[in-house]
């Protein structure tokens, strides 16, 4: 089969489409013929090999393990099932967070798979794992009528977070660049803040307070975000800038050590129930995945390069099947 293989760390030049042996499912696995794969920030971190701690996911400190297939989010059709699998059969359409997504076939542990509803395209379904589920975790604390601020509102996670918060009845403010302001407003944000023009002091001077802040971009110091929390509010930290060893974790750890009960690190575990919830919302029109662009499998290196260069609004999808 063909798959996007990463041979080293550092740049998109370290990946290439190659013919590799087809994987075989274990007893509790599904063998999925991949229709579409979604790119995520984790793929960029793995490509760069920074922070160094993430190299464990690729199986090697100096270079990825031989045959390491890029991608961690997919949608496709079940080709075969392991001997112990009872809930899925060949032909079922599924979505999942797993390793080796950008290949014609992928092995998915049965506990990671959720059924794709009719009416949701494979490209839409592939956008949900990781980005959608992270956004869902980030809005769980929100109640109707509360004020919600999300930084990185035009990104893969942020575009979901804006819509999910609006669906819960929150008043939403999104931080993004001016070039993506119209998109974020279209998704339902009542207020859009241009981080290139609005500094940390400007945020505080505006006098607004938020019940929940989801920090996806690290545009502002943690202290500045804490100052615009409402009494009893919560600041959720997900990603941000950092050093070569710990990357975003350095900012999170510092906030936890020197921080406050209002500051929390957003942690997310893969959960098929969350995927099903999101897919149902897509199928019923409550939310929609924002897809920046779709690349063919033979264009997958270019798709990863686009992710690496940044300025992506929503999600980049690789259409693995023709």
Beta strands, then each sheet from edge to edge (+ up, - down):
strand 1: 2-6
strand 2: 15-19
strand 3: 29-38
strand 4: 73-81
strand 5: 93-97
strand 6: 105-109
strand 7: 113-115
strand 8: 147-151
strand 9: 171-176
strand 10: 191-194
strand 11: 210-215
strand 12: 229-237
strand 13: 263-265
strand 14: 291-296
strand 15: 315-319
sheet 1: 1+ 2-
sheet 2: 6+ 3- 4+ 5- 7+
sheet 3: 6+ 3- 15+ 14+
sheet 4: 10+ 9+ 8+ 11+ 12+ 13+
end
